[in-house]
Amino acid sequence: MFKFKNVTKEEKIEQIIVVVIFLLSIGTGVFVGGNEEWFRNAHFSAGYMAGSLVTCVVLFSIYQLVNVVMEFSKKNAQTH
């Protein structure tokens, strides 16, 4: 799955962030799917998939936004 031997520090951090995003998405999906106010028990899988997908997309978007801002600030710090 993931190889931690011959990778840079940045790649290790990226792989860890991806695993955390997936785990949070799975947890949120289980919570949303199990919420009987939003979905009946018969529709658990629909709630799970919707909750997981939305959470994964939102967290990945936040990660990308933070990554772009950090790269931009690093470039500005190097030029000054």
C-alpha positions as CSV (number, residue, x, y, z in Angstrom):
1,M,0.0,0.0,0.0
2,F,2.4,2.7,1.2
3,K,6.1,2.5,1.1
4,F,8.0,4.5,3.7
5,K,11.5,3.4,3.0
6,N,12.8,5.4,0.0
7,V,10.6,8.5,0.1
8,T,11.3,12.1,1.1
9,K,9.9,13.7,4.2
10,E,7.3,15.7,2.1
11,E,6.1,12.4,0.5
12,K,5.7,10.8,3.9
13,I,3.7,13.7,5.2
14,E,1.5,13.7,2.1
15,Q,0.8,9.9,2.5
16,I,-0.1,10.4,6.2
17,I,-2.4,13.2,5.3
18,V,-4.2,11.1,2.7
19,V,-4.6,8.2,5.2
20,V,-6.1,10.7,7.8
21,I,-8.5,12.2,5.2
22,F,-9.7,8.7,4.2
23,L,-10.1,7.6,7.9
24,L,-12.0,10.8,8.7
25,S,-14.2,10.3,5.6
26,I,-15.0,6.8,6.6
27,G,-15.9,7.8,10.2
28,T,-18.1,10.6,9.0
29,G,-19.8,8.3,6.5
30,V,-20.6,5.8,9.2
31,F,-22.0,8.6,11.4
32,V,-24.1,10.1,8.6
33,G,-25.3,6.7,7.3
34,G,-26.3,5.6,10.8
35,N,-28.3,8.8,11.6
36,E,-31.9,7.7,11.4
37,E,-33.1,11.3,11.2
38,W,-31.5,11.7,7.8
39,F,-31.6,8.2,6.3
40,R,-33.7,5.1,7.1
41,N,-31.7,2.0,8.1
42,A,-32.5,0.5,4.7
43,H,-30.6,3.4,3.1
44,F,-27.5,3.2,5.3
45,S,-25.2,2.7,2.3
46,A,-26.5,5.8,0.5
47,G,-25.9,7.9,3.6
48,Y,-22.5,6.4,4.1
49,M,-21.4,7.1,0.5
50,A,-22.8,10.6,0.5
51,G,-21.2,11.5,3.8
52,S,-17.9,9.9,2.9
53,L,-17.7,11.6,-0.5
54,V,-18.6,15.0,0.7
55,T,-16.2,14.8,3.6
56,C,-13.3,13.6,1.5
57,V,-13.9,16.3,-1.2
58,V,-14.1,19.1,1.4
59,L,-11.0,17.9,3.4
60,F,-9.0,17.4,0.2
61,S,-9.9,20.9,-1.0
62,I,-8.9,22.4,2.3
63,Y,-5.6,20.5,2.2
64,Q,-4.9,21.7,-1.4
65,L,-5.7,25.3,-0.4
66,V,-3.4,25.2,2.6
67,N,-0.7,23.6,0.5
68,V,-0.9,26.3,-2.2
69,V,-0.8,29.1,0.5
70,M,2.2,27.5,2.2
71,E,4.1,27.1,-1.2
72,F,3.3,30.7,-2.0
73,S,4.6,31.9,1.3
74,K,7.8,29.8,1.0
75,K,8.5,31.3,-2.4
76,N,8.0,34.8,-1.1
77,A,10.3,34.1,1.8
78,Q,13.0,32.9,-0.5
79,T,12.9,35.9,-2.8
80,H,13.1,38.4,0.0
